[in-house]
Amino acid sequence: ENDVKKIKKFIQNLPRLQLKHENLGIHLQIAQDLRDHTSNNSFRKQIEVEQDIVSEANIPECIKFIEECIVRQDPLPKVLRLICLLSIVQNGIDEKPFEFLRTELIHVGLFSYSLTTIY
């Protein structure tokens, strides 16, 4: 009779255990995806450039990296995020680098001319 109670209790808890197992699988997949994404050289380089921008180091190299992102046609939010970070930290972007980046964005078609005429 004691064994029957244990089996009955186990069966009652089975849906909860199955849900926990399913959630564990989801969490493991998310962890794997995060590891894959953050171990990517491109991601690491972006983090390095962001840190350089914030510490105001190697700014010409940061601008070069942003240019490379534009030429590769990386997602526009990524490119704009880097440009905005640079602008905020530098209290604006000098006209020459700004015009260069703006021209590159227009040239590769990531941004339309009409949206970039004001700065």
N, C-alpha and C positions, 0 to 999 in steps of 0.2 A: 504494500500500500504506500509506503514511503517513496519507493521508486516511481510509482505512478504519479505521485504528487510532483516529484522532481521533473518528470517528463512533461507533465501538464504545464508546469511553470516555464520550462524551457520553450515549449511550443508557443506559449503566450508571449514570451519575450522575443521570439524569432523575427517578427516584422521589425522590431526596433534594432535588433542585431543586423538584419539585412540592410536597413537604412544606414547604420553606422558603417558597414562594409562599403556600401555604395559611396557614401561621403568620403571615406578614406581614399577610395580610388580617385575621386574627383580632386581631392587635395594633393594626392601624389602626382597627378597629371599636371596640375597647376605648378607645383614645385619643379617638375621636370621642364615645363615650358619656360618658366622663369630662369632656370639654370641655363637652358639652351640660349635664351635671348641675351642674358647678361654675360655669357662666356664668349659671345660673338665679338670679333675684333672691331667691327664697326661700332658696336655699342660702347666698347671700352674707349675707343678713340673719341667718341662724342662726349663721354663723361670727362675724359682728360681735357678736351677743348673747353667744356663748360667750366671746369675747375680753373683753367688758365684765364678764361674771361673774368671770372669772379675775383681771382687774385691779381688781375690786370697784368698778366705775364704773357709774353709771346703773342701779342695782339696781331701782328702781321701774319703769323702762322694760323691764328684763329680765323682770320679773314680768308686766308687761303683754303682752310678746311671748309668754311661756309661755301666758298666758290665751288669746291669739289662736290659738295652736297648738291648744289644747284645743277652742275653739269651732269651728275649721275641721275638727276631728276628724283632725288629723294623726296619723300612726302612734304608737301608745302608746310604743314604745321611744324615739322622738325626744323626746316630752314628758317621759318619765321620766328620760331622760339629762340634759335641761336642769334638771329639778328636783333630781336628784342632784348635778349639778355645783354648782348654787347652794347646796345644803345643805352640801356638803363645803367649799366656799370660805368660806361664811359661818359655819361651825361650827354648822350647824343653821339652820332657817328659823324666823323668829319665828312665834308662834302665829297671829296674824291673817292674814298672807299664806298660811301653810300651810293654814289652814282654808278660806280663799278658794279656793285651787287645788284642794284636796281636794273641796270642794263642786262646783266646776266640772267636775272629772273625773267625779264621780258623776252630775251633772245631764245631761251629754251622753252618758253611758253608756259612757265609755271604761274605767271602773273600777267594780267593784261595791262597794257600801257595806261589805260584810263584810270586804273586803281593806284598807279604809282606816280602820278604827276605831282602830287602834293607831298611834301615832307617837312 
